[in-house]
Amino acid sequence: MGTVIEIREIPESDVGRMVDLACLVFHVRIESEQERDGWRVRRAERIGAYDGEALAGQVAAIPMRLAVPGAFLDCSAVTYVGVLPTHRRRGVLTSMMDRMHAYAAAAGRPVAVLWASQGAIYGRYGYGLATRAITLEVDSSRPLELRTVPDERPLRLVDPDSAAEVLGPMHMRALAARPGGLVRDDEWWRRGILPAADPETAPGFTEPRVVVHPAGYAVYRTNEEGTVRVVDLVAETPAVEAALWRYLASIDLTRRVQATNRPVDELLPHMAADPDQVVIKNDAGAIWLRLIDVPGALAARSWATADTFVLEVRDDRVPANEGRWRLATGTAPACDRTAGEPDLTLSAADLAAVYLGGTRAATLVRVGVVTEHTPGAAARLDAALAVPLAPYMNDDF
Ligand SMILES: CC(=O)SCCNC(=O)CCNC(=O)[C@H](O)C(C)(C)COP(=O)(O)OP(=O)(O)OC[C@H]1O[C@@H](n2cnc3c(N)ncnc32)[C@H](O)[C@@H]1OP(=O)(O)O
């Protein structure tokens, strides 16, 4: 107490200190110099809280592109958030988040996304829980019978070093069909999706294996206990999806397939002839979304119906978003200030929660956090927000 905390940019020369601070707050022991490299923060905007020369807090925002319905938006992928245990609960994170949002607004990034270590932290900063994800486990000790006829075109294993080239275009098509994910560049593929070892989420597993179909792929790792761990799976049709799951469930000397972080509308539980063979182990909150620029984000996505709404938005951290907005959905979406009477009143966080179509506004009305002034407005907004496939992100950061 009593010391002055200064919020300023963290120079590249302090990236090693950021990795050390992250290890301290997340209770992680670094096993190799490669892990200390901090490649994600090197490409990020880095905001630090300095107590004299000591780094007491940090936030990193990686400039990325997020798939939203019908568009790709510049976004800040927020990570490496931490404050020293000696400096907690003095408003350090709050100051850093405000600075980070100001940077994002200045850079013209309408949205920010993050994975939260705890669900209680980010609502106060205007983030809403925009996607959920499930964990699946397949008992592959016996053949996996599927009700969907698999696409029988041949599968081939490719070298992970050349995978980005082969998988990249298929992944981009998947993002256009299903919002919520990040556009991956070569480094993201190589170091984020396909690193040789993954001590954090798959300790003791092999290097990644990449199996490619003409219209889909799966990245997976295996271990000697007979577990196949799915890292990423993309299929352009259900028949291709069936072919990939059948392959994963039929690898010799393995007896279970585990897939963490899959979309909530995953087909496999419905495809299985014996539903007991595919168990949903976990259903949990996934990505938190922040609309940095509410009118910009609303006008940028595509909408399922043509309608108009007056939304009264509350945002105590980004005041430019506050107030009443007339949203016209349909083929030429627009969002402008209005003095009209609101159909709905909601926080920027709850607007973010519904933005990708993964949460229903009508649900939030029933919960009591969104106020419906015009009867039926929430249901109409849900119809406009609707997406054919549930939003989903499979990028770790
Ligand atoms: C995207 C990511 O990287 S997620 C990772 C987040 N980091 C971690 O979990 C690492 C361990 N934790 C920490 O480093 C810190 O406790 C942080 C970063 C979560 C919070 O930093 P602080 O500087 O203590 O937060 P700050 O003082 O600004 O808190 C502001 C408010 O949020 C609340 N808050 C902060 N963290 C939490 C939490 N984990 N749970 C509940 N409330 C919290 C505070 O109580 C405070 O509320 P108030 O305004 O009503 O008093």
The ligand as an SDF file (V2000), in Angstrom:
LIG
                    3D

 51 53  0  0  0  0  0  0  0  0999 V2000
   -7.6060  -13.9190  -19.9720 C   0  0  0  0  0  0  0  0  0  0  0  0
   -6.7540  -14.4180  -18.7910 C   0  0  0  0  0  0  0  0  0  0  0  0
   -5.5480  -14.3670  -18.8500 O   0  0  0  0  0  0  0  0  0  0  0  0
   -7.5600  -15.1130  -17.4720 S   0  0  0  0  0  0  0  0  0  0  0  0
   -6.3710  -15.1420  -16.1540 C   0  0  0  0  0  0  0  0  0  0  0  0
   -6.6490  -14.2060  -15.0280 C   0  0  0  0  0  0  0  0  0  0  0  0
   -5.5530  -14.3420  -14.0630 N   0  0  0  0  0  0  0  0  0  0  0  0
   -5.5430  -15.1390  -12.9750 C   0  0  0  0  0  0  0  0  0  0  0  0
   -6.5090  -15.7910  -12.6630 O   0  0  0  0  0  0  0  0  0  0  0  0
   -4.2500  -15.1970  -12.2020 C   0  0  0  0  0  0  0  0  0  0  0  0
   -4.4460  -15.0750  -10.6780 C   0  0  0  0  0  0  0  0  0  0  0  0
   -5.1740  -13.8590  -10.3040 N   0  0  0  0  0  0  0  0  0  0  0  0
   -4.6630  -12.6110  -10.4840 C   0  0  0  0  0  0  0  0  0  0  0  0
   -3.5800  -12.4260  -11.0110 O   0  0  0  0  0  0  0  0  0  0  0  0
   -5.4970  -11.4410  -10.0140 C   0  0  0  0  0  0  0  0  0  0  0  0
   -6.1860  -11.8200   -8.8660 O   0  0  0  0  0  0  0  0  0  0  0  0
   -6.5070  -10.9000  -11.0470 C   0  0  0  0  0  0  0  0  0  0  0  0
   -5.7510  -10.4850  -12.3030 C   0  0  0  0  0  0  0  0  0  0  0  0
   -7.5550  -11.9590  -11.4180 C   0  0  0  0  0  0  0  0  0  0  0  0
   -7.2630   -9.6980  -10.4470 C   0  0  0  0  0  0  0  0  0  0  0  0
   -6.3590   -8.6290  -10.2760 O   0  0  0  0  0  0  0  0  0  0  0  0
   -6.6310   -7.4640   -9.2130 P   0  0  0  0  0  0  0  0  0  0  0  0
   -5.6730   -6.3830   -9.5030 O   0  0  0  0  0  0  0  0  0  0  0  0
   -6.6740   -8.0530   -7.8690 O   0  0  0  0  0  0  0  0  0  0  0  0
   -8.1040   -6.9940   -9.6170 O   0  0  0  0  0  0  0  0  0  0  0  0
   -8.7860   -5.6130   -9.1990 P   0  0  0  0  0  0  0  0  0  0  0  0
   -8.2530   -5.1700   -7.8570 O   0  0  0  0  0  0  0  0  0  0  0  0
   -8.6750   -4.6400  -10.3230 O   0  0  0  0  0  0  0  0  0  0  0  0
  -10.2740   -6.1220   -9.0730 O   0  0  0  0  0  0  0  0  0  0  0  0
  -11.3730   -5.3820   -9.4500 C   0  0  0  0  0  0  0  0  0  0  0  0
  -12.6080   -6.0250   -8.9250 C   0  0  0  0  0  0  0  0  0  0  0  0
  -12.7010   -7.3870   -9.4000 O   0  0  0  0  0  0  0  0  0  0  0  0
  -12.8270   -8.2780   -8.3170 C   0  0  0  0  0  0  0  0  0  0  0  0
  -12.0670   -9.4760   -8.6200 N   0  0  0  0  0  0  0  0  0  0  0  0
  -10.8200   -9.5270   -9.1250 C   0  0  0  0  0  0  0  0  0  0  0  0
  -10.4540  -10.8060   -9.2870 N   0  0  0  0  0  0  0  0  0  0  0  0
  -11.4810  -11.5750   -8.8840 C   0  0  0  0  0  0  0  0  0  0  0  0
  -11.6810  -12.9700   -8.7940 C   0  0  0  0  0  0  0  0  0  0  0  0
  -10.7240  -13.8350   -9.1560 N   0  0  0  0  0  0  0  0  0  0  0  0
  -12.8680  -13.4220   -8.3380 N   0  0  0  0  0  0  0  0  0  0  0  0
  -13.8190  -12.5570   -7.9620 C   0  0  0  0  0  0  0  0  0  0  0  0
  -13.6890  -11.1970   -8.0200 N   0  0  0  0  0  0  0  0  0  0  0  0
  -12.5180  -10.7240   -8.4730 C   0  0  0  0  0  0  0  0  0  0  0  0
  -12.2440   -7.5380   -7.1510 C   0  0  0  0  0  0  0  0  0  0  0  0
  -12.7390   -8.0240   -5.9270 O   0  0  0  0  0  0  0  0  0  0  0  0
  -12.6520   -6.1330   -7.4220 C   0  0  0  0  0  0  0  0  0  0  0  0
  -14.0150   -5.9540   -7.0480 O   0  0  0  0  0  0  0  0  0  0  0  0
  -14.5190   -4.5540   -6.4340 P   0  0  0  0  0  0  0  0  0  0  0  0
  -14.2680   -3.5270   -7.5090 O   0  0  0  0  0  0  0  0  0  0  0  0
  -15.9580   -4.8300   -6.1730 O   0  0  0  0  0  0  0  0  0  0  0  0
  -13.6850   -4.3340   -5.2240 O   0  0  0  0  0  0  0  0  0  0  0  0
  1  2  1  0
  2  3  2  0
  2  4  1  0
  4  5  1  0
  5  6  1  0
  6  7  1  0
  7  8  1  0
  8  9  2  0
  8 10  1  0
 10 11  1  0
 11 12  1  0
 12 13  1  0
 13 14  2  0
 13 15  1  0
 15 16  1  0
 15 17  1  0
 17 18  1  0
 17 19  1  0
 17 20  1  0
 20 21  1  0
 21 22  1  0
 22 23  2  0
 22 24  1  0
 22 25  1  0
 25 26  1  0
 26 27  2  0
 26 28  1  0
 26 29  1  0
 29 30  1  0
 30 31  1  0
 31 32  1  0
 31 46  1  0
 32 33  1  0
 33 34  1  0
 33 44  1  0
 34 35  1  0
 34 43  1  0
 35 36  2  0
 36 37  1  0
 37 38  1  0
 37 43  2  0
 38 39  1  0
 38 40  2  0
 40 41  1  0
 41 42  2  0
 42 43  1  0
 44 45  1  0
 44 46  1  0
 46 47  1  0
 47 48  1  0
 48 49  2  0
 48 50  1  0
 48 51  1  0
M  END
$$$$
